[in-house]
Amino acid sequence: MEKPKHHIFVCASFRVGGAPKGICEKKGSADFLGYLENELIDRGLDGVLVSSTGCLKVCDRGPAMVIYPENIWYGGIDGEDALDEIIDAIENEGVADKYLIS
């Protein structure tokens, strides 16, 4: 496997004990994974990997995700429209300012 150009980590709210405790999982962040993967394929965006992660510790801003290697943090992601804006930003090598955690 080639090194991905971008790696999207979606917060799944899991903590050391394994139980989801944060807001991201409660607000459906797990559903983001399939949508992101399918949308990336539909757009022909190769080199973008999507993974779930443990708690990103920004519960007050969740659901949250981070994109590497750019180290861009997004929060308040409220559904497919938000995910589309974030994918648009990746595609255009920009930032989705509306969801940016700074």
N, C-alpha and C positions, 0 to 999 in steps of 0.2 A: 504494500500500500504506500502510495506517495504521501508525503507530509501535506496535510490540508492547508489551503490558503487562509481559511477562516475556520474557527472552531467555536460553535455556539453552545454555551453551557446554560441549561434551563434549570432554575432552582426547583427542586422537588421537596424541599423543606425537611429532609431527613436529618436527624441528629445522631449522635454517637450510639444511642440505644436502638436506633433503627426505626423509631416511630416518627411519622410526620408530625411536626409540632407547629410549624410556621404558617403564615398566611398563603404562601404561594400554592401549596398543594390544595388547601381549602378553596382557593379561587380557580382551580382547574389547570394549573400549569402542566400537569401530566398530559393533557390533551394537546398542548402546544407541540409536543415532539412529533407526533404523526403529521400534523398540519405542516410544520416547518419542513419536514423531510419530503412530503409530497409536493409542496410548492417549489422547493429547490429543484426537484426533478423536473417538474412541469416547466420551469423557467430555464432549464438546461444549465444550472449553476453547478458545475463540477468543482471539486476542491473545497466544499463546505461540509464540515462534519457537525452533527447535532448530537449532544449528549445530555443526560440529566445529571444533576449533581446534588450533593447534600446541601444543607442550608447555607445560603450566601450571606446570612446575617444582616439583611436589609429588609426585615419583615415589615417595617413601616412603609416600605416602598413597593411591596410585592403586588402581584407576581413580578419576578425579576429574572434577568438573564445577563450574561456577560459574554462578550465576543472577543476572542483572542486571535491573533496576537496584538490587536489594536488596543486591548484593555478598555473596551467601551462597555459601560454598565447601563442597562435599561431597567426601568421599573414602571409600575402602574400599567402594565400591559393588560388590556381589558378585552382581548379577543382577536379574531382574525384580521380585522382592519388594522390594528396595531402591529400585528405580526407582518402584514403586508408592507407597512411603512418601513419596518426594520429590514425586511428583505430587500425592499427598494434601495435603502441606504447602502446595504452591502453591495448590491448590484452596481450602484453608481459610485462606490467608494466614498460614501459620505456618512452622515450621522442623522438619525431620526431624533431631532432636537426635542420633540414633544415628550419623549419617554426617557431622555437622558438623565442619568443620576450623576451629578457632578460633585 
